[in-house]
Amino acid sequence: MAIPRVEKQNILDALKFIDNNGVPGHNVSTKYFLVSKDGKKYPPMYVIAVAEHLANGTEISTAGFNAVEAKNYLENCGFTIETKPQVKFKLTISADSVESTDERFTMDNLHVGDDYKPLDVYFKKADGEVVRRSYAKGERRNSNQTMPRLACQLFETQLSSLSVEEKEQFPVCKYTPQKDTISGIFTSVDEFKRHYNTIQYLTYSYNNGRQFIIYCWNIFSTILFVQECLRRFGKQGDQFVLIYREKDEKETTTSESTAFDQNEPVEQSKGYQNPFSLMLLESKNLIFRGAPGTGKSYLAKEIAADIISDGYFNDYSLLSDEQKKQVEFVQFHPSYDYTDFVEGLRPRVNDDGTMGFELQDGIFKKFVARARKNYEDSQKSCETLEREGSVQNLMTDFFSDIELGVDKFKTINGNEFTITSVDDKHIFISIPGNATVNKLSLNIDELRRMLESGLNFSKIKDITNFFGKEFATQAYSYDFAIYQAIRADKRKYDSNTNTKKEELKKFIFIIDEINRGEISKIFGELFFAIDPGYRGKAGEISTQYSNMHPDSEEKFYIPENVYIIGTMNDIDRSVDSFDFAMRRRFRFVELKADERLEMLASLENEELESEAIKRMTALNKAIAEVEDLNENYQIGPAYFLKLKNLSFDQLWTDYLQPLLQEYVQGMYDEKGIMSKFEEAYGYKKTRQGDTDEAAQNQ
């Protein structure tokens, strides 16, 4: 896919065309807006399609490119693109009314519930007390069944005491005024299916095997059931509250099977779906430790998505490209070091083909730079941001228009030079007339700061004073020449909108297998800056290579909006101990093997899920009974997700058996222990004699 060849003027013409003709319903943007100078909003894909139509006479079509490509192209043309805000809605159900903060909601069409996803559900008593669902291990999160299950939990006694006739006539759902009411609380699935031939139901178990079975499909399909519970069994002023959002495009195209859907976690606070999200925000640094296969790495990404989307979703794949820049993931290993993580010398190919070395930032320092820019920009006024944006565009236009290595510039002393290349940090110049130093790299940030200052630099000494230096450097002569060339360019950058104030964002750095690296070697002096108590400039430090920075007095610090998640397996023998200095700076949370059973719901097969939990529980019980092993050696549910593609026997022979064999190697009665593990898991080993006998009987 590729964006059609259109010019900026074609785009401006397209905006006028849309003003006069409007936007067809199917072309309305669901994620991004182009915002014009007068505040009007336009769908980027449709803008590009109209621009191509006006430029080339083609049919107006968005088929050849996607929203992200349109967004990026328009941004490169200097237009402002905004992401559609992620809005949460609140639905309040009382005995007498149903109200939503979403103005589009109506009880006359509950089918629209297919397009929404629940974020939280609770029961609010008339006195203000809030009650949430009680959960068993393995229950699924945030489902369409959460609200009716909570109603069943609260009014279990009253519902069970209804007569057979009352249960059968109990209203559950009425999608539209023209449709019949779906009714009935049934005591078994078979009884439910005698009335409704569908898998769209929920099963609520209570009182030693007894059940309520009711119809349930989308997020709104049990509003009537819940309201009827309030009318019959609630008190005046009692309410059910449902917090929900629109589904992402990916979620909409993926049908949700709710026949066996379960529920959300017990604790939810301050709008986040994951109970660990608030824990990370409070602690800044968090490490998940425990048995292998407990889903620690997946959980870390869930938390990142939850926090960055402000509780909107916890699926990392649903984050936009822009949001994913707020997350970084790295895995430590024994050879990982400071130069990979913070900064170090790396080889560089020079313009003339020779090799050299230059100082480059590591993955963590680059990540912190993004977070720090956001943090610092969020403290700036709109006027400052607009000035900085204008300067950035002036510089971009200037360097784009010159012919590298050809266009000549002169210093105040008459020395000619050319600009050979430009990157994020440097302006590389060639000085043919200088026999001593014929190549030089300039700090592009110094030039930017000069332009942003708004000052009029008329001589080199002005630059020296501006940077607080006693003596001028050789680079200042060339900075001054480029500064004058840019200022002499009479073009004005035409901003399409007034710059909005920068929103402070959260940035999350995930370190997988954090205990497999040599921590002191990787973090170095960052031990101090990483401390939650020394975030911001209070934790400023000089890095090991600070003497090689353009400004040797430059300090490194980790801003307040950076959060770090680590994961580690307690039984990993590759590292004997975890640095004590790091232990003091992280909050440790243990995940036991049976704490994340809800992930097995993704097997989308209730029988397979139940069998997996049964085998895992039995195997882990056998592991715990071995004298030299403990809970840290148990098997987590992540291993059983492989059952999507493997049989139970294949999972044992290819994954679990080799792992357990490593655990017990060298122990007394090693074979006997493995036999107990096999028996507990339910693996039936085929003996050679059995194979021969089977062959003879064929």
Residue pairs with C-beta under 8 A, 6 or more apart in sequence:
1 64
1 65
1 66
1 69
2 64
2 65
2 69
3 48
3 65
3 69
3 70
3 73
4 48
4 51
4 52
4 55
4 56
4 58
4 64
4 65
5 52
5 55
6 48
6 51
6 52
6 55
7 55
8 77
8 78
10 51
10 52
10 54
10 55
11 47
11 48
11 51
11 74
11 77
11 79
13 51
13 54
14 47
14 48
14 50
14 51
14 53
14 54
15 34
15 36
15 40
15 42
15 47
17 50
17 54
18 42
18 46
18 47
18 50
19 40
23 42
23 43
23 46
24 46
27 43
27 45
27 46
27 49
27 62
28 43
29 42
29 43
29 44
29 45
29 46
29 67
29 84
30 84
30 249
31 67
31 83
31 84
31 249
31 320
32 43
32 44
32 67
32 70
32 71
32 81
32 82
32 83
32 84
33 41
33 42
33 43
33 44
33 81
33 82
33 83
33 84
34 41
34 42
34 43
34 44
34 47
34 74
34 79
34 80
34 81
35 41
35 42
35 80
35 81
35 82
35 496
35 497
36 42
36 496
36 497
37 495
37 496
37 497
37 498
39 497
41 82
44 67
44 70
44 71
44 74
44 81
45 62
45 65
45 66
45 67
45 70
46 60
46 62
47 70
47 74
48 62
48 65
48 70
48 73
48 74
49 60
49 61
49 62
50 60
52 58
52 60
53 59
53 60
62 70
68 321
71 81
74 81
75 81
78 393
78 493
78 494
78 495
78 496
79 496
80 496
80 497
83 320
83 322
86 245
86 309
86 310
86 312
87 245
87 246
88 119
88 243
88 244
88 245
88 271
88 311
88 312
89 100
89 101
89 102
89 105
89 116
89 243
89 244
89 245
90 100
90 101
90 241
90 242
90 243
91 98
91 99
91 100
91 101
91 102
91 105
91 223
91 241
91 242
91 243
91 244
92 98
92 99
92 100
92 239
92 240
92 241
93 223
93 226
93 227
93 230
93 239
93 240
93 241
93 242
94 227
94 230
94 237
94 238
94 239
95 227
95 230
95 231
95 234
95 236
95 238
98 107
98 223
98 227
104 112
105 112
107 223
108 176
108 177
109 175
109 176
110 173
110 174
110 175
110 176
110 218
110 220
110 221
110 223
111 175
111 176
111 218
112 220
113 144
113 217
113 218
113 219
113 220
113 221
114 217
114 218
115 246
115 247
115 252
116 218
116 219
116 220
116 244
116 245
116 246
116 247
117 142
117 219
117 244
117 245
117 246
117 247
117 251
117 313
118 142
118 143
118 144
118 146
118 147
118 219
118 242
118 243
118 244
118 264
119 142
119 243
119 244
119 245
119 271
119 273
119 311
119 312
120 142
120 241
120 242
120 243
120 264
120 268
120 271
120 273
121 132
121 133
121 146
121 147
121 150
121 240
121 241
121 242
121 243
121 264
122 130
122 131
122 132
122 150
122 240
122 241
123 130
123 131
123 132
123 150
123 151
123 154
123 238
123 239
123 240
123 241
124 130
124 131
124 238
124 239
124 240
124 241
125 131
125 235
125 237
125 238
126 235
126 236
126 237
126 238
131 150
131 154
132 150
132 266
132 268
133 146
133 149
133 150
133 153
133 263
133 264
133 266
134 153
134 266
135 263
135 265
135 266
137 594
137 595
137 597
137 598
138 262
138 597
138 598
138 600
138 601
138 613
139 262
139 263
139 598
140 261
140 262
140 263
140 598
140 601
141 262
141 263
141 264
141 265
141 273
141 314
141 598
142 263
142 264
142 273
143 258
143 261
143 262
143 263
143 264
144 216
144 217
144 218
144 219
144 221
144 256
144 258
144 261
145 202
145 216
145 222
145 258
145 261
145 262
145 263
146 263
146 264
147 222
147 226
147 240
147 242
148 202
148 204
148 214
148 216
148 222
148 225
148 226
149 202
149 204
149 263
150 240
151 222
151 225
151 226
151 229
151 240
152 159
152 204
152 206
152 212
153 204
154 229
154 233
155 229
155 233
155 234
156 206
156 207
158 232
158 233
159 167
159 185
159 212
159 229
159 233
160 206
160 207
160 210
160 212
162 170
162 185
167 184
167 185
167 186
167 187
168 183
168 184
168 185
168 186
169 183
169 184
170 183
170 184
170 185
170 225
170 228
171 181
171 182
171 183
171 224
171 225
171 228
172 181
172 182
172 183
172 184
172 185
172 214
172 215
172 216
172 221
172 222
172 224
172 225
173 181
173 182
173 215
173 217
173 221
173 222
173 223
173 224
173 225
174 180
174 181
174 182
174 224
175 221
181 224
182 196
182 215
184 192
184 195
184 196
184 214
184 215
185 212
185 213
185 214
186 192
186 195
186 212
186 213
186 214
187 210
187 211
187 212
187 213
188 211
188 213
189 201
189 203
189 213
191 213
192 201
192 213
192 214
192 215
196 215
198 215
199 257
199 259
200 215
200 216
200 217
200 221
200 258
200 259
201 213
201 214
201 215
201 216
201 259
202 213
202 214
202 216
202 258
202 261
203 211
203 212
203 213
203 260
204 211
204 212
204 213
204 214
205 211
206 212
214 222
214 225
215 221
215 222
216 222
216 258
216 261
217 258
219 242
219 244
226 240
230 238
230 239
230 240
243 271
245 312
245 313
248 313
248 318
250 317
250 318
251 313
251 315
251 318
257 604
260 601
260 606
262 598
262 601
264 273
265 273
265 274
265 275
266 275
267 275
268 275
269 275
269 278
270 278
270 311
271 310
271 311
272 278
272 306
272 307
272 311
273 306
273 311
273 313
273 314
274 299
274 302
274 303
274 306
274 314
276 286
276 299
276 303
276 589
277 303
277 306
277 307
277 311
279 286
279 587
279 589
280 286
280 303
280 307
280 508
280 563
280 565
281 307
281 506
281 563
283 532
283 586
283 587
284 532
284 535
284 562
284 563
284 564
285 530
285 532
285 563
285 564
285 566
285 585
285 586
285 587
286 563
286 564
286 565
286 566
286 586
286 587
286 589
287 514
287 565
287 566
287 567
287 568
287 586
287 587
287 588
287 589
288 294
288 296
288 299
288 300
288 565
288 566
288 567
288 568
288 589
288 590
288 591
289 296
289 567
289 568
289 569
289 570
289 588
289 589
289 590
289 591
290 296
290 569
290 570
290 590
290 591
290 592
290 593
290 632
290 636
291 569
291 570
291 571
291 591
291 592
291 593
291 631
291 632
291 633
291 634
291 635
291 636
292 569
292 571
292 635
292 636
292 639
292 659
293 593
293 635
293 636
293 637
293 638
293 639
294 591
294 592
294 593
294 595
294 596
294 636
294 637
294 638
295 591
295 596
295 599
295 636
295 637
295 638
296 567
296 568
296 591
297 510
297 512
297 567
298 599
298 638
299 591
299 596
300 510
300 512
300 565
300 567
301 316
301 327
301 329
301 510
302 314
302 315
302 316
303 314
303 508
303 565
304 316
304 326
304 327
304 508
304 510
304 565
305 313
305 314
305 315
305 316
305 318
305 319
306 313
306 314
307 506
307 508
307 563
308 319
308 323
308 326
308 327
308 505
308 506
308 508
309 318
309 319
309 323
316 324
316 327
319 327
325 370
326 370
326 371
326 505
326 506
326 507
326 508
327 507
327 508
327 509
327 510
328 363
328 364
328 367
328 507
328 508
328 509
328 510
329 510
329 512
330 341
330 363
330 364
330 509
330 510
330 511
330 512
331 511
331 512
331 513
331 516
332 511
332 512
332 513
332 514
332 515
332 516
332 517
332 522
333 513
333 516
333 517
334 516
334 517
334 518
334 574
334 575
336 517
336 518
336 522
337 344
337 518
337 521
337 522
338 344
338 362
338 521
338 522
338 523
338 524
338 544
339 345
339 346
339 362
340 362
340 363
340 522
341 362
341 363
341 364
341 365
341 522
341 523
342 361
342 362
342 364
342 365
342 522
342 523
342 524
342 526
342 543
342 544
343 359
343 360
343 361
343 362
343 365
343 543
343 544
343 545
344 359
344 360
344 362
344 545
345 357
345 358
345 359
345 360
345 545
346 357
346 358
346 359
346 360
347 355
347 356
347 357
348 355
348 356
348 357
348 358
349 355
349 356
350 356
351 405
351 420
351 421
351 428
351 430
351 439
359 545
359 548
359 549
361 369
364 509
364 526
365 543
365 556
367 507
367 509
367 562
368 556
368 558
368 559
368 562
370 507
371 505
371 507
371 558
371 559
371 561
371 562
372 557
372 559
374 502
374 504
374 505
374 507
374 561
375 504
375 559
375 560
375 561
376 559
377 385
377 502
378 501
378 502
378 503
378 504
378 505
380 388
380 502
381 501
382 498
382 499
382 500
382 501
385 499
385 501
385 502
386 495
386 498
386 499
387 452
387 454
388 452
389 495
389 499
390 493
390 495
391 448
391 451
391 452
392 448
393 493
394 451
394 486
394 489
394 491
394 493
395 444
395 447
395 448
395 451
395 486
397 489
397 491
397 493
398 485
398 486
398 489
399 419
399 422
402 419
404 418
404 419
404 420
404 421
404 422
405 418
405 419
405 420
405 430
406 418
407 418
407 419
408 416
408 417
408 418
409 416
409 417
409 418
409 419
409 478
409 481
409 482
409 485
410 416
410 417
410 481
411 417
411 477
411 478
411 480
411 481
412 459
412 460
412 477
412 480
412 481
413 477
415 431
415 433
415 434
415 477
416 431
416 432
416 433
417 429
417 430
417 431
417 432
417 478
417 481
418 429
418 430
418 432
419 427
419 428
419 429
419 482
420 428
420 429
420 430
420 439
421 428
422 428
422 444
423 444
424 444
425 443
425 444
425 445
425 550
426 441
426 442
426 443
426 444
427 441
427 442
427 443
427 444
427 447
427 482
428 439
428 440
428 441
428 442
429 439
429 440
429 441
429 442
429 478
430 438
430 439
431 437
431 438
431 439
431 440
432 438
437 474
440 474
440 475
440 478
442 475
442 478
442 479
442 482
443 475
443 550
443 551
445 550
446 467
446 475
446 479
446 550
447 479
447 482
447 483
449 466
450 457
450 463
450 466
450 479
450 483
451 483
451 486
451 487
453 466
455 462
455 466
457 463
457 466
457 480
457 483
459 480
460 472
460 476
460 477
460 480
461 472
463 472
463 476
463 479
463 480
464 470
464 471
464 472
464 476
504 561
505 561
506 561
506 563
507 561
507 562
507 563
508 562
508 563
508 564
508 565
509 562
509 563
509 564
509 565
510 564
510 565
510 566
510 567
511 564
511 565
511 566
511 567
512 566
512 567
513 567
513 568
513 569
513 572
514 566
514 567
514 568
514 578
515 568
515 569
515 572
515 574
515 575
515 578
516 568
516 572
516 574
516 575
517 575
518 575
519 578
519 579
519 582
520 527
520 579
520 581
523 530
523 582
524 543
524 544
525 541
525 542
525 543
525 544
526 541
526 556
526 558
527 581
527 582
527 585
528 534
528 539
528 541
529 535
529 539
529 540
529 541
529 556
529 557
529 558
530 539
530 558
530 564
530 585
531 539
531 585
532 585
535 557
535 558
535 559
535 560
535 562
536 557
536 558
536 559
536 560
537 555
537 557
538 557
539 557
539 558
540 555
540 556
540 557
541 555
541 556
541 557
542 555
542 556
543 556
546 552
546 554
564 586
566 586
568 578
569 632
570 632
571 632
571 633
571 663
591 636
592 631
592 634
593 616
593 620
593 631
593 634
593 635
593 636
593 637
594 616
594 617
594 620
594 637
596 636
596 637
596 638
597 613
597 637
599 637
599 638
599 641
600 609
600 612
600 613
600 637
600 640
600 641
601 609
602 641
603 609
603 612
603 640
603 641
603 643
603 644
608 643
611 648
612 637
612 640
612 643
613 637
615 640
615 648
615 681
615 682
616 635
616 637
616 640
618 680
618 681
618 682
619 634
619 635
619 656
619 677
619 680
619 681
620 634
620 635
621 680
622 676
622 677
622 679
622 680
622 681
623 629
623 633
623 634
623 635
623 660
623 663
623 677
624 630
624 631
624 634
625 676
626 664
626 667
626 673
628 667
629 663
629 664
633 663
635 656
635 659
639 651
639 655
639 656
640 651
642 651
642 655
643 651
646 654
648 681
648 682
648 683
649 683
649 684
652 678
652 681
652 683
653 683
656 681
657 674
657 677
657 678
657 683
660 674
660 677
661 674
664 670
664 673
664 674
667 673
678 685
